[in-house]
């Protein structure tokens, strides 16, 4: 067998194996599979800001005031982060859900993404007002 035929056979085997491992469309497993694939990529691209959000809560459960000030100074970065989530992730999720007659919404998807990335509930409650203020200030310019 020549090298080209061997490579073609290996590629065919790999692609058949990939098809066999994908869950059946519109099952809970399939939605989770598609969601995880999209969110994993987005999380990697935004690792720094997600880490900043995780550090907002101290080990004793309180919000770290120094981290809060540092994060408040990154309001524009937070807004861009949320906007990129809406621009990149939501259409991908809507595509997956749309195939099954469901709708993906920004706020639940965004907060669930941050929870899965280890951002505390306290931090999520604190970050919302910063982002809202940033959006209001941005709309007035």
C-alpha positions in Angstrom: 0.0 0.0 0.0 1.4 3.4 -0.9 1.7 6.3 1.5 -1.2 8.3 -0.1 -3.6 5.3 0.3 -2.5 4.8 3.9 -3.1 8.5 4.7 -6.5 8.4 3.0 -7.5 5.3 5.0 -6.3 6.8 8.3 -8.2 10.1 7.6 -11.4 8.1 6.7 -11.1 6.1 9.8 -10.6 9.2 12.0 -13.6 11.0 10.4 -15.9 7.9 10.8 -14.8 7.7 14.5 -15.6 11.4 15.0 -19.1 10.9 13.5 -19.7 8.0 15.8 -18.9 9.9 19.0 -21.2 12.9 18.4 -24.5 12.6 20.3 -27.8 12.3 18.5 -29.1 15.7 17.5 -31.5 17.6 19.7 -30.9 15.4 22.7 -29.7 16.9 26.0 -26.3 15.4 25.4 -26.1 17.0 21.9 -27.0 20.4 23.2 -24.5 20.1 26.0 -21.8 18.9 23.5 -22.4 21.8 21.2 -22.6 24.3 24.1 -19.4 23.0 25.7 -17.5 23.2 22.3 -18.4 26.8 21.9 -17.9 27.9 25.5 -14.5 26.1 25.8 -13.1 28.1 22.9 -14.5 31.4 24.2 -13.2 30.7 27.7 -9.7 30.1 26.4 -9.7 33.3 24.4 -10.9 35.3 27.5 -9.0 33.5 30.2 -7.5 36.7 31.7 -10.7 38.5 32.4 -12.4 35.3 33.6 -9.6 34.9 36.1 -10.0 38.5 37.2 -13.7 37.7 37.9 -12.8 34.6 39.9 -10.4 36.6 42.1 -13.2 39.1 43.0 -14.4 36.8 45.8 -11.9 36.2 48.7 -11.5 32.8 50.4 -13.6 34.1 53.3 -16.5 34.7 50.9 -16.4 38.5 50.9 -15.7 40.6 47.9 -12.1 41.7 47.7 -12.2 45.6 47.6 -8.8 45.9 45.8 -9.9 43.4 43.2 -13.3 45.2 42.9 -11.5 48.5 42.2 -9.2 46.9 39.7 -12.2 45.3 38.0 -14.2 48.5 38.0 -11.2 50.1 36.1 -11.7 47.4 33.5 -15.4 48.3 32.8 -14.7 48.8 29.1 -13.0 45.4 29.0 -16.0 43.8 30.7 -18.4 45.5 28.2 -16.3 44.2 25.3 -16.2 40.8 26.9 -20.0 40.7 27.2 -20.4 42.1 23.7 -18.1 39.5 22.2 -20.0 36.8 24.0 -23.2 38.1 22.5 -21.6 38.4 19.0 -19.7 35.1 19.0 -21.3 32.6 21.4 -25.0 33.5 21.2 -25.3 33.0 17.4 -23.5 29.6 17.8 -25.9 28.6 20.6 -28.9 29.9 18.7 -27.8 27.8 15.7 -27.7 24.7 17.9 -30.9 25.4 19.7 -32.6 26.6 16.5 -32.2 23.2 15.0 -34.3 21.9 17.8 -36.9 24.7 18.0 -35.4 26.4 21.1 -34.0 29.9 21.6 -30.7 30.9 23.3 -30.9 34.0 25.4 -27.9 36.2 26.3 -28.3 36.8 30.1 -28.9 33.1 31.1 -26.2 31.9 28.7 -23.6 34.5 29.9 -24.2 34.0 33.6 -24.2 30.2 33.2 -20.9 30.4 31.2 -19.3 32.5 34.1 -20.6 30.0 36.7 -19.1 27.1 34.8 -15.8 29.0 34.7 -15.8 29.3 38.5 -17.0 32.9 39.0 -18.9 33.1 42.3 -22.5 34.2 42.7 -21.3 37.2 44.7 -19.0 38.3 41.9 -21.8 37.9 39.3 -24.1 40.1 41.4 -21.3 42.8 41.7 -20.3 42.7 38.0 -23.8 43.3 36.7 -24.0 46.9 37.8 -20.5 47.7 36.5 -21.5 46.4 33.1 -24.8 48.2 33.2 -23.2 51.5 34.1 -20.6 51.0 31.3 -23.4 50.4 28.8 -25.3 53.5 29.9 -22.2 55.7 29.8 -21.3 54.3 26.4 -24.8 55.0 25.0 -24.5 58.7 26.1 -21.4 59.4 24.1 
